[in-house]
């Protein structure tokens, strides 16, 4: 099973984590917990690459148009 995890990890450009590896193993007929996969990955020094979320500013301002006095107050 350890070799299967390493193979799946390397086959997918070293970006698969425990969740995706578990799903792939389930398709192949293996029933393995994410904790066990994580332990085996740690034992073999496998760390998945991930992207850091980036700040995306909003283009539209909040109060672009003036508020109308609809109640004549």
GUTORKOL-683135 format. One line per 5 residues: number of its first residue (from 1); for each residue x, y, z of N, C-alpha, C, O. Coordinates in Angstrom, 3 decimals, decimal comma. Example, Ala and Ser with C-alpha at 12.3 -4.5 7.8 and 13.67 -1.06 7.14 Angstrom:
2
1	13,190:-5,690:7,800:12,300:-4,500:7,800:13,200:-3,300:7,800:14,236:-3,319:8,465 ~ 12,850:-2,250:7,080:13,670:-1,060:7,140:12,900:0,030:7,870:13,409:1,138:8,039
This chain:
73
1	0,832:-1,190:0,000:0,000:0,000:0,000:0,879:1,257:0,000:0,547:2,258:-0,635 ~ 1,981:1,189:0,706:2,892:2,334:0,771:3,384:2,705:-0,626:3,466:3,883:-0,972 ~ 3,705:1,704:-1,414:4,168:1,952:-2,780:3,051:2,538:-3,645:3,316:3,342:-4,540 ~ 1,810:2,140:-3,382:0,675:2,686:-4,129:0,502:4,163:-3,832:0,225:4,951:-4,736 ~ 0,664:4,547:-2,564:0,547:5,960:-2,176:1,640:6,788:-2,836:1,376:7,867:-3,366
6	2,867:6,279:-2,801:3,991:6,996:-3,430:3,759:7,117:-4,934:4,027:8,165:-5,522 ~ 3,266:6,059:-5,554:3,007:6,077:-7,003:1,933:7,102:-7,359:2,095:7,865:-8,311 ~ 0,837:7,124:-6,599:-0,245:8,090:-6,854:0,265:9,506:-6,665:-0,046:10,392:-7,461 ~ 1,051:9,728:-5,610:1,588:11,056:-5,320:2,494:11,541:-6,451:2,356:12,673:-6,915 ~ 3,416:10,692:-6,893:4,343:11,078:-7,965:3,637:11,207:-9,311:3,994:12,062:-10,122
11	2,645:10,365:-9,549:1,921:10,379:-10,818:1,144:11,687:-11,009:0,906:12,104:-12,142 ~ 0,755:12,323:-9,928:-0,055:13,536:-10,000:0,740:14,791:-9,640:0,253:15,655:-8,911 ~ 1,946:14,883:-10,148:2,818:16,052:-10,021:3,048:16,487:-8,567:3,268:17,669:-8,303 ~ 2,997:15,546:-7,633:3,294:15,791:-6,216:2,384:16,852:-5,592:2,819:17,593:-4,710 ~ 1,126:16,933:-6,040:0,191:17,912:-5,488:-0,964:17,254:-4,725:-1,727:17,955:-4,060
16	-1,112:15,942:-4,803:-2,215:15,271:-4,119:-1,945:15,185:-2,617:-0,847:14,831:-2,187 ~ -2,954:15,510:-1,844:-2,893:15,352:-0,403:-3,618:14,086:0,012:-3,931:13,234:-0,819 ~ -3,883:13,971:1,319:-4,485:12,750:1,841:-5,891:12,527:1,299:-6,278:11,385:1,050 ~ -6,666:13,600:1,111:-8,048:13,438:0,649:-8,109:12,880:-0,768:-8,865:11,949:-1,044 ~ -7,310:13,451:-1,663:-7,346:12,986:-3,050:-6,723:11,599:-3,191:-7,174:10,790:-4,002
21	-5,687:11,330:-2,400:-5,078:10,000:-2,445:-6,072:8,968:-1,930:-6,169:7,874:-2,486 ~ -6,814:9,301:-0,871:-7,826:8,385:-0,346:-8,892:8,094:-1,397:-9,299:6,945:-1,567 ~ -9,343:9,128:-2,103:-10,365:8,937:-3,138:-9,832:8,056:-4,261:-10,553:7,199:-4,770 ~ -8,591:8,256:-4,646:-7,989:7,448:-5,711:-7,845:5,994:-5,272:-8,107:5,078:-6,052 ~ -7,428:5,782:-4,020:-7,281:4,423:-3,510:-8,640:3,725:-3,409:-8,734:2,519:-3,639
26	-9,689:4,474:-3,065:-11,022:3,883:-2,996:-11,480:3,400:-4,365:-12,122:2,355:-4,479 ~ -11,146:4,172:-5,413:-11,500:3,753:-6,771:-10,781:2,460:-7,151:-11,300:1,654:-7,923 ~ -9,570:2,271:-6,596:-8,794:1,068:-6,891:-9,169:-0,098:-5,986:-8,664:-1,208:-6,158 ~ -10,066:0,153:-5,007:-10,525:-0,935:-4,162:-9,897:-1,006:-2,785:-10,194:-1,936:-2,034 ~ -9,043:-0,067:-2,422:-8,417:-0,035:-1,098:-9,297:0,761:-0,146:-9,893:1,766:-0,534
31	-9,376:0,309:1,104:-10,064:1,068:2,143:-9,008:1,470:3,168:-8,534:0,646:3,950 ~ -8,646:2,758:3,149:-7,585:3,274:4,003:-8,046:4,592:4,598:-8,721:5,372:3,926 ~ -7,689:4,852:5,854:-8,069:6,115:6,483:-7,094:7,214:6,071:-5,962:6,947:5,668 ~ -7,563:8,451:6,182:-6,707:9,589:5,858:-5,549:9,700:6,830:-4,458:10,131:6,457 ~ -5,782:9,312:8,079:-4,706:9,373:9,078:-3,570:8,422:8,712:-2,395:8,770:8,839
36	-3,920:7,242:8,266:-2,896:6,273:7,883:-2,127:6,757:6,659:-0,903:6,639:6,596 ~ -2,854:7,302:5,689:-2,198:7,854:4,496:-1,261:8,977:4,908:-0,138:9,067:4,411 ~ -1,721:9,835:5,819:-0,880:10,938:6,299:0,372:10,444:6,990:1,451:11,003:6,791 ~ 0,245:9,405:7,800:1,418:8,839:8,478:2,423:8,283:7,474:3,628:8,498:7,603 ~ 1,913:7,564:6,469:2,805:6,993:5,463:3,457:8,076:4,610:4,615:7,947:4,212
41	2,701:9,156:4,328:3,283:10,263:3,571:4,390:10,931:4,383:5,447:11,260:3,845 ~ 4,146:11,128:5,671:5,143:11,758:6,542:6,391:10,889:6,654:7,514:11,393:6,636 ~ 6,184:9,580:6,771:7,292:8,625:6,874:8,193:8,699:5,647:9,413:8,586:5,763 ~ 7,592:8,890:4,466:8,348:8,935:3,214:8,716:10,348:2,783:9,306:10,533:1,719 ~ 8,377:11,345:3,592:8,745:12,730:3,277:7,950:13,324:2,132:8,460:14,175:1,404
46	6,704:12,890:1,958:5,866:13,404:0,879:5,035:14,576:1,399:4,221:14,417:2,309 ~ 5,249:15,746:0,817:4,487:16,936:1,191:3,872:17,493:-0,074:4,573:17,762:-1,050 ~ 2,549:17,668:-0,058:1,877:18,154:-1,260:2,097:19,651:-1,422:2,159:20,389:-0,439 ~ 2,214:20,087:-2,658:2,353:21,508:-2,976:0,968:22,112:-3,030:0,038:21,489:-3,542 ~ 0,819:23,307:-2,514:-0,480:23,963:-2,530:-0,291:25,436:-2,825:0,785:25,990:-2,599
51	-1,334:26,068:-3,330:-1,271:27,485:-3,640:-1,802:28,286:-2,463:-2,718:27,853:-1,764 ~ -1,221:29,449:-2,256:-1,657:30,339:-1,193:-2,712:31,268:-1,780:-2,520:31,831:-2,858 ~ -3,817:31,427:-1,076:-4,868:32,297:-1,592:-4,374:33,737:-1,634:-3,633:34,173:-0,753 ~ -4,782:34,461:-2,649:-4,327:35,827:-2,843:-5,468:36,798:-2,633:-6,631:36,474:-2,875 ~ -5,123:38,000:-2,176:-6,116:39,034:-1,945:-6,607:39,575:-3,277:-5,805:39,902:-4,152
56	-7,917:39,670:-3,433:-8,512:40,193:-4,661:-9,374:41,393:-4,294:-10,456:41,222:-3,733 ~ -8,918:42,600:-4,600:-9,699:43,785:-4,233:-10,978:43,890:-5,066:-11,008:43,494:-6,231 ~ -12,012:44,420:-4,460:-13,273:44,629:-5,161:-13,221:45,946:-5,920:-12,746:46,956:-5,400 ~ -13,709:45,925:-7,142:-13,619:47,097:-8,008:-14,670:48,166:-7,665:-14,367:49,357:-7,727 ~ -15,886:47,766:-7,308:-16,954:48,741:-7,109:-16,946:49,277:-5,677:-16,828:48,510:-4,722
61	-17,071:50,589:-5,537:-17,141:51,153:-4,184:-18,510:50,887:-3,559:-19,459:50,537:-4,260 ~ -18,607:51,053:-2,258:-19,843:50,730:-1,539:-20,979:51,695:-1,887:-22,032:51,261:-2,355 ~ -20,780:52,987:-1,668:-21,839:53,976:-1,866:-21,507:54,828:-3,082:-21,045:55,963:-2,961 ~ -21,749:54,266:-4,235:-21,402:54,951:-5,476:-22,405:56,062:-5,795:-22,007:57,137:-6,244 ~ -23,686:55,822:-5,571:-24,694:56,836:-5,879:-25,274:57,371:-4,570:-25,408:56,624:-3,600
66	-25,619:58,658:-4,539:-26,188:59,211:-3,303:-27,576:58,621:-3,031:-28,323:58,300:-3,955 ~ -27,899:58,490:-1,759:-29,194:57,929:-1,356:-30,263:59,009:-1,474:-30,082:60,131:-1,002 ~ -31,367:58,661:-2,103:-32,468:59,627:-2,305:-33,301:59,751:-1,041:-33,445:58,790:-0,286 ~ -33,858:60,958:-0,811:-34,738:61,206:0,310:-36,152:60,841:-0,094:-36,927:61,699:-0,517 ~ -36,491:59,550:0,037:-37,791:59,077:-0,431:-38,913:59,384:0,544:-40,070:59,423:0,125
71	-38,641:59,599:1,794:-39,681:59,827:2,794:-39,854:61,307:3,134:-40,659:61,645:4,002 ~ -39,109:62,199:2,463:-39,152:63,646:2,695:-38,947:64,000:4,158:-39,736:64,739:4,748 ~ -37,912:63,479:4,719:-37,593:63,797:6,111:-36,547:64,881:6,166:-36,140:65,292:7,252
